[in-house]
Amino acid sequence: MFTRINICLLSTMLLLTGLSFQPVTKVHAFSSQVIQHGATGEDVIELQARLQYLGFYNKKIDGVFGWSTYWALRNFQYEFGMEIDGLAGQTAKDKLVKASKYDRAFIKKNIESGHDFTYYGGTPKEYQVKKKKQAPSQQPKPNNGQNTEEKKQAQNQESQQEKKQAQNQEPQQQQNKESQQQKQQGKDMSLEPTSVNVPNGYSQNDIQLMANAVYGEARGEPYEGQVAVAAVILNRVQSTTFPNTVSGVIFEPRAFTAVADGQIWLTPNEKAKKAVVDAINGWDPTGDAIYYFNPNTATSSWIWGRPQIKRIGKHVFCM
């Protein structure tokens, strides 16, 4: 009887204090193996993703431990005060798990889908994925219940309407053509390029994000200076030493002041958007610069040592 009473009291105390005998489950992070150059598989995918989350790895997350992964890991070890050997042992893995996040479902889904994506920390996921364009469907159009005779009648009526419309449009088209020729003859041959509505090769998300960056970084600058900031972003995308996506470049750690202080999320005006489109269409006032700084506020001796190209507004653009 005494034993039963003690058990009952113990159970009651556990319930009141919220304790339970549930086993502790370990959060998934890597396996126990040391990850090294030449390795492949899930561990390497997680290693690359965590290194990219922190800004050390800028290449494709593909699960292959190549030299890019090796040097990214060495840089991480250097920054975090570890032995620099390019081996992901338990100490390095523990540091990575503590310093980064790993969304395995997001990574796996995009690898399996063949999407071009990145995994930089602090970047919204919708800006990190570039989905493949799907080919238009070749399926036949539905009949919609029309019989052959009804189709013929509809086609005849449509053909007559098109002819009538074409006849009505011919004088207007000729007038427009003459007007365009006159404009072309008297056109001012300005060096500033003309923007188009939808530039090739960049998504609307890319354009919007770049407009945010231009507005956050250079809204007080002359228009040429705003185009110049957009051109620097594009030059970095094309460079092998920077991420190969717009979002990767903009959200690379310590790359842009507007990201650090939150001004990247201000609503850009039409001037900033136009500057982005002009840069995408080929206007680069910087002469292929990949860096810029404000000489009135810059304190880094490193940036002062970069080869300078020109100054536009308050910014000095350099290589």
C-alpha positions as CSV (number, residue, x, y, z in Angstrom):
1,M,0.0,0.0,0.0
2,F,2.9,2.4,0.8
3,T,4.5,1.7,-2.5
4,R,1.3,2.4,-4.4
5,I,0.7,5.7,-2.5
6,N,4.3,6.8,-3.4
7,I,3.8,6.0,-7.1
8,C,0.5,7.9,-7.2
9,L,2.1,10.9,-5.4
10,L,5.0,10.8,-7.8
11,S,2.7,10.7,-10.9
12,T,0.7,13.6,-9.6
13,M,3.8,15.7,-9.0
14,L,5.0,15.0,-12.5
15,L,1.7,16.0,-14.0
16,L,1.6,19.2,-11.9
17,T,5.1,20.2,-12.8
18,G,4.7,19.4,-16.5
19,L,7.4,16.8,-16.6
20,S,7.2,13.7,-18.7
21,F,9.2,10.7,-19.7
22,Q,9.1,11.6,-23.4
23,P,12.5,10.7,-25.1
24,V,14.5,13.6,-26.3
25,T,14.6,13.8,-30.2
26,K,17.7,15.1,-31.9
27,V,17.3,17.7,-34.6
28,H,18.6,16.4,-38.0
29,A,21.9,17.9,-38.9
30,F,24.6,16.0,-40.9
31,S,25.7,12.4,-40.4
32,S,28.6,11.3,-38.3
33,Q,31.1,11.1,-41.2
34,V,33.9,13.7,-41.8
35,I,33.0,15.5,-45.1
36,Q,36.0,16.2,-47.3
37,H,36.9,17.1,-50.9
38,G,35.5,14.6,-53.4
39,A,32.5,13.6,-51.2
40,T,29.0,13.6,-52.6
41,G,25.4,13.3,-51.3
42,E,23.1,14.7,-48.7
43,D,25.8,15.8,-46.3
44,V,27.5,17.8,-49.0
45,I,24.2,19.4,-49.9
46,E,23.6,20.5,-46.3
47,L,27.2,21.7,-46.0
48,Q,26.9,23.8,-49.2
49,A,23.5,25.2,-48.1
50,R,24.7,26.2,-44.6
51,L,27.9,27.8,-46.0
52,Q,25.8,29.7,-48.6
53,Y,23.3,30.8,-45.9
54,L,26.3,32.5,-44.2
55,G,27.6,34.0,-47.4
56,F,30.8,31.8,-47.7
57,Y,29.7,29.6,-50.6
58,N,28.5,31.3,-53.8
59,K,28.2,28.5,-56.3
60,K,25.5,26.0,-57.2
61,I,24.2,23.7,-54.4
62,D,24.7,20.3,-56.1
63,G,26.0,17.9,-53.5
64,V,29.5,17.6,-55.0
65,F,32.4,18.7,-52.7
66,G,34.6,20.5,-55.2
67,W,37.2,23.1,-54.8
68,S,34.6,25.9,-54.4
69,T,33.1,24.1,-51.4
70,Y,36.6,23.4,-50.0
71,W,37.7,27.0,-50.1
72,A,34.3,28.2,-48.7
73,L,34.7,25.8,-45.8
74,R,38.3,27.0,-45.1
75,N,37.1,30.6,-45.1
76,F,34.3,29.7,-42.7
77,Q,36.9,27.9,-40.4
78,Y,39.1,31.0,-40.5
79,E,36.3,33.4,-39.6
80,F,35.1,31.2,-36.8
81,G,38.5,30.6,-35.3
82,M,38.9,26.9,-36.0
83,E,41.7,24.8,-37.4
84,I,41.8,25.6,-41.2
85,D,42.0,22.2,-42.9
86,G,39.0,22.1,-45.3
87,L,37.5,19.1,-43.5
88,A,34.0,19.2,-42.1
89,G,34.5,17.3,-38.9
90,Q,32.3,17.4,-35.8
91,T,33.5,20.8,-34.6
92,A,32.9,22.5,-37.9
93,K,29.5,20.9,-38.3
94,D,28.5,21.9,-34.8
95,K,29.5,25.5,-35.6
96,L,27.6,25.5,-38.9
97,V,24.5,24.2,-37.2
98,K,24.6,26.8,-34.5
99,A,25.3,29.7,-36.9
100,S,22.9,28.8,-39.8
101,K,19.5,27.4,-40.7
102,Y,18.8,24.5,-43.1
103,D,15.5,24.1,-44.8
104,R,16.0,20.6,-46.2
105,A,12.5,20.5,-47.8
106,F,13.1,23.8,-49.7
107,I,16.6,22.7,-50.9
108,K,15.5,19.2,-51.9
109,K,12.4,20.4,-53.8
110,N,14.3,22.9,-55.9
111,I,17.2,20.4,-56.7
112,E,14.7,17.8,-57.8
113,S,12.7,20.4,-59.9
114,G,15.9,21.5,-61.6
115,H,15.4,25.2,-60.6
116,D,18.2,27.7,-60.5
117,F,18.1,28.8,-56.9
118,T,20.2,30.2,-54.0
119,Y,20.0,29.9,-50.2
120,Y,21.4,33.1,-48.7
121,G,20.4,33.9,-45.1
122,G,17.9,36.8,-44.8
123,T,16.7,36.6,-48.4
124,P,13.0,35.9,-48.9
125,K,12.6,32.5,-50.6
126,E,10.6,33.9,-53.5
127,Y,13.6,35.9,-54.6
128,Q,15.9,32.9,-54.5
129,V,14.2,30.7,-57.0
130,K,14.3,31.0,-60.8
131,K,11.9,28.5,-62.2
132,K,12.5,26.9,-65.6
133,K,10.2,28.1,-68.4
134,Q,7.8,25.4,-69.5
135,A,7.2,24.7,-73.2
136,P,3.7,25.7,-74.4
137,S,1.2,22.9,-74.4
138,Q,0.7,21.1,-77.7
139,Q,-2.7,19.6,-76.8
140,P,-5.4,20.2,-79.4
141,K,-8.0,22.9,-78.7
142,P,-11.4,21.6,-77.5
143,N,-14.2,21.4,-80.0
144,N,-16.7,23.2,-77.7
145,G,-19.6,21.2,-79.3
146,Q,-19.5,22.9,-82.7
147,N,-20.2,20.8,-85.8
148,T,-18.4,21.2,-89.1
149,E,-21.0,23.5,-90.7
150,E,-21.1,25.8,-87.7
151,K,-17.3,26.0,-87.8
152,K,-17.2,27.0,-91.5
153,Q,-19.8,29.7,-90.9
154,A,-17.9,31.1,-88.0
155,Q,-14.6,31.0,-89.9
156,N,-16.2,32.8,-92.9
157,Q,-17.6,35.5,-90.6
158,E,-14.3,35.9,-88.8
159,S,-12.4,36.1,-92.2
160,Q,-14.8,38.9,-93.5
161,Q,-14.4,40.8,-90.2
162,E,-10.6,40.6,-90.4
163,K,-10.5,41.8,-94.0
164,K,-12.8,44.8,-93.1
165,Q,-10.7,45.6,-90.1
166,A,-7.5,45.4,-92.2
167,Q,-8.9,47.8,-94.8
168,N,-9.9,50.3,-92.1
169,Q,-6.4,50.1,-90.5
170,E,-4.4,50.5,-93.7
171,P,-4.7,54.4,-93.8
172,Q,-3.9,54.7,-90.1
173,Q,-0.9,52.3,-90.4
174,Q,0.5,54.3,-93.3
175,Q,0.1,57.5,-91.4
176,N,1.8,56.0,-88.3
177,K,4.7,54.7,-90.5
178,E,5.2,58.2,-92.1
179,S,5.1,59.7,-88.6
180,Q,7.7,57.3,-87.3
181,Q,10.0,58.0,-90.3
182,Q,9.8,61.7,-89.6
183,K,10.7,61.2,-86.0
184,Q,13.6,59.0,-86.9
185,Q,15.0,61.6,-89.3
186,G,14.9,64.3,-86.6
187,K,15.9,62.1,-83.7
188,D,18.4,63.4,-81.2
189,M,21.3,61.0,-81.2
190,S,21.7,60.9,-77.4
191,L,24.1,58.4,-75.8
192,E,21.6,57.6,-73.1
193,P,19.8,54.4,-74.0
194,T,16.0,54.1,-74.1
195,S,14.3,51.6,-71.8
196,V,11.9,48.9,-72.8
197,N,9.0,47.4,-70.9
198,V,10.2,43.9,-70.3
199,P,14.0,43.4,-70.7
200,N,15.1,39.9,-71.7
201,G,16.9,37.6,-69.2
202,Y,15.6,39.1,-66.0
203,S,12.3,38.4,-64.2
204,Q,9.9,41.0,-62.8
205,N,11.1,39.9,-59.3
206,D,14.7,40.7,-60.3
207,I,13.7,44.1,-61.6
208,Q,11.7,44.9,-58.5
209,L,14.4,43.9,-56.2
210,M,17.0,45.9,-58.1
211,A,14.7,48.9,-58.0
212,N,14.5,48.5,-54.2
213,A,18.3,48.4,-54.0
214,V,18.8,51.4,-56.2
215,Y,16.2,53.4,-54.3
216,G,17.6,52.4,-50.9
217,E,21.2,53.1,-52.0
218,A,21.0,56.1,-54.3
219,R,17.6,57.8,-54.3
220,G,19.3,61.2,-53.6
221,E,21.8,60.7,-56.5
222,P,21.4,62.1,-60.0
223,Y,19.7,59.7,-62.5
224,E,23.0,58.7,-64.0
225,G,24.2,57.7,-60.5
226,Q,21.1,55.5,-60.0
227,V,21.7,53.7,-63.3
228,A,25.3,53.3,-62.2
229,V,24.3,51.5,-59.0
230,A,22.1,49.1,-61.0
231,A,25.0,48.5,-63.4
232,V,27.3,47.5,-60.5
233,I,24.7,44.9,-59.4
234,L,24.5,43.5,-63.0
235,N,28.3,43.5,-63.3
236,R,28.6,41.5,-60.1
237,V,26.0,39.0,-61.4
238,Q,28.2,38.5,-64.5
239,S,31.5,38.3,-62.4
240,T,32.8,34.9,-61.3
241,T,33.7,36.2,-57.9
242,F,30.1,37.1,-56.9
243,P,26.8,35.2,-56.8
244,N,25.2,34.6,-60.2
245,T,21.8,35.9,-59.4
246,V,20.4,39.3,-58.6
247,S,19.1,38.3,-55.2
248,G,22.4,36.6,-54.4
249,V,24.4,39.7,-55.2
250,I,22.1,42.1,-53.3
251,F,21.8,40.0,-50.2
252,E,25.4,38.9,-50.0
253,P,26.5,39.7,-46.4
254,R,27.9,43.2,-45.9
255,A,27.6,44.0,-49.6
256,F,25.0,46.9,-49.5
257,T,24.3,49.4,-46.8
258,A,20.6,49.4,-47.7
259,V,20.3,45.8,-46.8
260,A,22.1,46.2,-43.5
261,D,19.9,49.2,-42.4
262,G,16.6,47.9,-43.8
263,Q,16.2,50.6,-46.5
264,I,16.1,47.9,-49.1
265,W,12.4,47.4,-48.2
266,L,11.4,51.1,-48.9
267,T,9.0,51.4,-51.8
268,P,10.9,52.5,-54.9
269,N,9.7,55.3,-57.2
270,E,9.4,55.1,-61.0
271,K,12.7,56.8,-61.5
272,A,14.5,53.9,-59.7
273,K,12.7,51.3,-61.8
274,K,13.5,53.2,-65.0
275,A,17.2,53.3,-64.0
276,V,17.2,49.5,-63.5
277,V,15.7,48.9,-66.9
278,D,18.2,51.3,-68.6
279,A,21.0,49.4,-66.9
280,I,19.6,46.0,-68.1
281,N,19.4,47.4,-71.6
282,G,23.1,48.1,-71.6
283,W,23.8,51.5,-70.2
284,D,26.7,51.3,-67.8
285,P,28.0,54.8,-66.8
286,T,30.6,53.2,-64.5
287,G,32.8,51.5,-67.1
288,D,32.3,48.0,-65.8
289,A,32.8,48.8,-62.1
290,I,32.0,46.2,-59.5
291,Y,32.4,48.4,-56.4
292,Y,31.4,51.9,-55.3
293,F,31.7,53.9,-52.1
294,N,31.0,57.3,-50.6
295,P,34.4,59.0,-49.9
296,N,32.8,61.2,-47.3
297,T,31.7,58.2,-45.1
298,A,33.9,55.3,-46.1
299,T,36.3,54.1,-43.4
300,S,37.6,50.9,-45.0
301,S,41.2,51.1,-46.1
302,W,40.5,48.1,-48.4
303,I,37.9,50.0,-50.5
304,W,40.1,53.0,-50.8
305,G,42.8,50.8,-52.3
306,R,40.6,49.5,-55.2
307,P,41.4,50.9,-58.7
308,Q,39.1,53.9,-59.2
309,I,37.3,54.5,-62.5
310,K,35.2,57.6,-62.0
311,R,33.0,59.6,-59.7
312,I,29.2,60.1,-60.2
313,G,27.4,62.2,-57.7
314,K,28.6,61.3,-54.2
315,H,29.8,57.8,-55.2
316,V,33.3,56.7,-56.5
317,F,33.1,53.6,-58.7
318,C,36.0,51.2,-58.9
319,M,37.2,47.7,-59.8
